[in-house]
Amino acid sequence: MLVNLGTPDEPTVGKVRSYLSQFLNDKRVIDLPWLARKLLVNLIIVPFRAKGSSKIYKQVWTDQGSPIIIYGNKIKNLLQDALGDEYGVHLAMRYKNPSLPDALNEMREHNYSKIIVLPLFPQYASATSGSIMEEVMRIMSKWWVIPETRFVGQYYDHPLFLSAWKSITGKYSLNEYDHVLFSFHGLPIRQVDKVYLNGKCEDHNCEEEITPENQYCYKATCYATARLIAGQIGIDKSKYTVCFQSRLDKDWLEPFSDKEVIRLAQEGAKKILVFSPAFIADCLETIVEIGIEYQHLFEEHGGEKVQLVESLNDHPQWIACLADLVKN
């Protein structure tokens, strides 16, 4: 079962409101006490963001629906072809449709001998992969027969994941760009701090190395992802910056991607290349936030071109990576 975050069923205000409500009320996404979370999400965030978010979703919507659903179905079918008849491949979304309960019920009816749950997030975070794992276990705990079940935790360092990025980057002449950004989805600092039994994220060398203590720290694995991709495509450390987008407030992982875009423009950069290796499929955050909003920011401060490197989407080496993760 491949699982991604989710998307509204339609880009209407009502459907977006319903999606945001389910998504943001997850205690692993907004990790505040129950009452504080309910008041913040249901009385402030959802009512004030639904209309604006609906307009943004309309910018990425196609006749076939949301890009996350389109690419989700493509990789499901391609992975099924790659794995053959010994496997059954299913697709689910943590929030909205196709829903996790429906997908698991489908799998239950097939009476599989083993279930493999593969969250479509290369770097582990409690708000993404952790939430998926918890929900799968909650649902399956009610089954009388629970088959052998395995979860794929993270795979940011998988050779085929890295070679897929290298292949995609081949179409760009790196020498044409003044700087490269590796922009990852942001998280509150308190969430990465919770990874550690002793100390906080800032007490560990997360920007430079992976250790037994920080191997599941989202910040550490984001920096490791950037290092590994940069090594694959031959970018010197001085030529790229790791940054974090889509923040909700100031106490999130820094540096902020939009601020880095402005800084580079003000320092004279004219063309920058932006990777988004936390997203395996192009979506609102890549197409609109990076491709459109950051382009406007860059131009406003003297830059010329923000070039988004497309996500893995249905790239053949990405499908091969998924097949290897399932088989091994």
C-alpha positions, 0 to 999 in steps of 0.5 A, a space after each residue: 500500500 502506497 500512502 501519500 498525504 492527501 488532497 481535497 476531493 474538489 477545489 471548492 471551498 467546502 471540500 477544501 475546508 473538509 480536507 483541512 479540518 481532517 488534516 490539521 486536527 491530526 495530533 501529529 500534525 499540530 501537536 498541541 493539547 487537544 483543546 488548544 488544537 481544536 480551537 486553533 484549527 476549527 475557529 481560526 485556521 480552517 475558517 480563514 484559510 479555506 477560501 484562499 486555499 481553494 483558489 490555490 488548489 484551482 491553479 493545480 487542478 486538471 481535468 483528471 483531478 489533483 496532481 497527487 492523485 494523478 501521479 499516485 495512480 500512475 505509480 500504483 499501476 507502474 509498480 504493479 507492472 514491475 512487481 507482477 502477479 505475486 503482489 497487489 498494489 493499492 493506493 491510499 491517502 492519509 486524509 480524504 480519498 482514496 481513504 486509508 480505511 477503504 484501502 485497508 479493507 480492500 487488502 483485508 478482502 484479498 486475504 494477503 499473507 503479508 502487508 507492506 505499507 510504504 509512505 511516500 515520504 523519503 524522510 521520516 517525520 511524525 507528522 507524515 510517515 508517523 501519522 500513517 503508521 499510527 493510523 494503519 495500526 489503529 485500524 488493523 488492531 480491530 481485525 481478528 486476523 492481522 497478517 505480517 505487516 511491515 512499514 517502510 520508514 524512510 529511504 532518502 539514501 536509497 541508490 535508486 532514489 538518488 539516481 532518479 534525481 540525477 537523471 531528472 537533473 540531467 536536462 539542466 545545465 548546472 553552470 547556468 545557475 548562480 545558486 541551487 536551493 534544496 527546499 524541504 517542507 518545514 516543521 515546527 522546531 518542537 517536533 524535531 526536538 521530540 525525536 531526541 531522548 536527551 537534548 534537542 535538535 540543536 545539540 546534535 550536528 544535524 547539518 553535517 552528519 547522520 548518527 544513531 541519535 539523529 537518524 530519524 530527525 527530519 532536519 538531519 535527513 533533509 540535510 543528508 538528502 541534499 548532500 547525497 543529491 549534490 554529490 550525485 550531480 556534482 554540486 560543491 557545498 558552497 553552491 547550494 543551500 538547504 532551506 524549508 518552505 510552507 511555514 506557519 510561524 517563526 518557530 519552524 525550521 530555518 532558513 526559510 526558503 522564501 527568505 533565501 530566494 529574496 536574499 539571493 536576488 538581493 545579492 545579485 543572483 539572476 538564475 537559481 535552481 530549486 529542488 524539492 526532494 521531500 515531495 515525490 510528486 509535483 503538487 501545490 507546494 512545488 508548482 505554485 509555491 516554488 514555481 509561481 510565488 518564489 518566481 514573483 519574489 525573486 523578480 521583485 528583488 532583482 532576480 530573473 528566473 527560479 527554475 523548479 526541478 520537477 519531482 520524481 513523479 512517474 520516473 522509471 528509476 523512481 518506480 524501480 526504487 519503489 519495487 526494490 523497497 517492496 521486495 527487500 
